[in-house]
């Protein structure tokens, strides 16, 4: 059986699912043995989430922390089993401060699915709350 390759359009659709806050949609792009490495956390890799249940929970955590989380200005690149998405992330924290920062996801693909999503974003202090 031939598996469709991941393309730039696939990564754009994955990004769209993030902006819909659609964890089921996101997980439809992920392999069964997926890994999500967050931009921040206690380990050198951020925090490591392994397996569909753990990754889905971590993805949903982004919207719990920043309910209006949004990724814009997406640019996507795929070369074989690797890809990159570049984006600008915005959202409002519980204290009203605003996040606006650029970042990238580096992907590893397996059998037409995302096997690893490794997130990186610029460290920037939150902006003041809107008045």
C-alpha positions as CSV (number, residue, x, y, z in Angstrom):
1,X,0.0,0.0,0.0
2,X,1.3,3.4,-0.9
3,X,0.9,6.2,1.6
4,X,0.4,9.8,0.5
5,X,3.4,12.0,1.3
6,X,3.1,15.0,3.6
7,X,3.0,18.2,1.6
8,X,3.0,22.0,2.3
9,X,-0.8,21.8,2.0
10,X,-0.9,19.1,4.7
11,X,1.0,21.4,7.1
12,X,-1.2,24.3,6.2
13,X,-4.3,22.2,7.0
14,X,-2.6,21.1,10.3
15,X,-2.1,24.8,11.1
16,X,-5.8,25.5,10.3
17,X,-6.8,22.8,12.8
18,X,-4.7,24.6,15.5
19,X,-6.6,27.8,14.8
20,X,-9.9,26.0,15.0
21,X,-8.8,24.6,18.4
22,X,-9.7,21.2,17.0
23,X,-7.7,18.5,18.8
24,X,-9.4,15.6,16.9
25,X,-8.5,17.3,13.6
26,X,-4.9,17.7,14.8
27,X,-4.6,14.1,15.8
28,X,-5.8,13.0,12.4
29,X,-2.4,14.2,11.1
30,X,-0.4,12.4,13.8
31,X,1.1,8.9,13.7
32,X,0.1,6.4,16.3
33,X,3.5,6.6,18.0
34,X,3.7,10.4,17.8
35,X,5.9,12.7,19.9
36,X,5.4,16.4,20.7
37,X,8.3,18.3,22.1
38,X,7.1,21.6,23.5
39,X,8.8,25.0,23.2
40,X,9.3,25.3,26.9
41,X,9.5,22.9,29.9
42,X,11.9,21.2,32.4
43,X,13.9,19.3,29.9
44,X,16.5,20.4,27.2
45,X,13.8,19.5,24.7
46,X,11.1,21.5,26.5
47,X,8.7,18.8,27.6
48,X,8.3,15.4,25.8
49,X,4.8,14.0,25.2
50,X,4.7,10.5,23.7
51,X,1.7,8.7,22.3
52,X,-1.6,9.8,21.0
53,X,-3.3,10.4,24.4
54,X,-0.4,12.4,25.8
55,X,0.0,14.5,22.7
56,X,-3.7,15.2,22.4
57,X,-3.7,16.3,26.1
58,X,-0.7,18.6,25.5
59,X,-2.1,20.1,22.4
60,X,-5.4,20.9,24.3
61,X,-3.3,22.5,27.0
62,X,-2.2,25.3,24.6
63,X,-5.9,26.5,24.5
64,X,-6.4,26.1,28.2
65,X,-3.5,28.4,28.9
66,X,-4.3,30.9,26.1
67,X,-8.0,30.5,25.1
68,X,-7.6,32.8,22.1
69,X,-4.4,31.2,20.9
70,X,-3.8,31.8,17.2
71,X,-1.1,31.0,14.7
72,X,-0.7,33.3,11.7
73,X,1.7,34.2,8.8
74,X,2.3,30.4,8.2
75,X,5.0,29.4,5.8
76,X,5.5,25.7,5.2
77,X,8.3,23.6,3.7
78,X,8.6,19.9,3.2
79,X,11.6,17.9,2.0
80,X,11.1,14.1,2.1
81,X,10.4,13.0,5.7
82,X,11.1,16.4,7.2
83,X,9.3,19.7,7.3
84,X,9.1,23.1,8.8
85,X,6.3,25.5,9.6
86,X,7.1,29.1,10.4
87,X,4.4,31.2,12.2
88,X,3.6,34.0,14.5
89,X,1.8,33.0,17.7
90,X,-0.6,35.3,19.6
91,X,-2.8,34.9,22.6
92,X,-4.0,36.4,25.8
93,X,-2.8,35.1,29.2
94,X,-5.1,34.8,32.2
95,X,-3.7,38.0,33.7
96,X,-4.6,39.9,30.5
97,X,-1.0,40.2,29.2
98,X,-0.6,39.4,25.5
99,X,1.8,37.0,23.8
100,X,3.1,37.8,20.4
101,X,6.1,35.8,19.2
102,X,7.5,34.1,16.1
103,X,8.4,30.5,16.0
104,X,8.8,27.3,14.0
105,X,7.8,23.7,14.2
106,X,10.2,21.1,12.9
107,X,8.5,17.9,11.8
108,X,9.5,14.3,11.1
109,X,7.1,12.3,9.0
110,X,6.4,8.6,8.9
111,X,4.0,6.8,6.6
112,X,2.3,10.0,5.5
113,X,1.7,11.2,9.1
114,X,3.5,13.6,11.5
115,X,5.6,11.4,13.8
116,X,7.4,14.3,15.7
117,X,6.4,17.9,16.2
118,X,9.3,19.8,17.7
119,X,8.2,23.4,18.6
120,X,10.5,26.4,19.0
121,X,9.5,30.0,19.6
122,X,11.3,33.2,20.4
123,X,11.5,34.0,24.1
124,X,9.8,37.4,24.6
125,X,8.2,39.0,27.6
126,X,4.4,39.2,27.4
127,X,3.1,42.6,26.2
128,X,0.8,44.7,28.5
129,X,-2.9,44.0,28.6
130,X,-5.0,46.0,26.2
131,X,-6.9,48.8,28.0
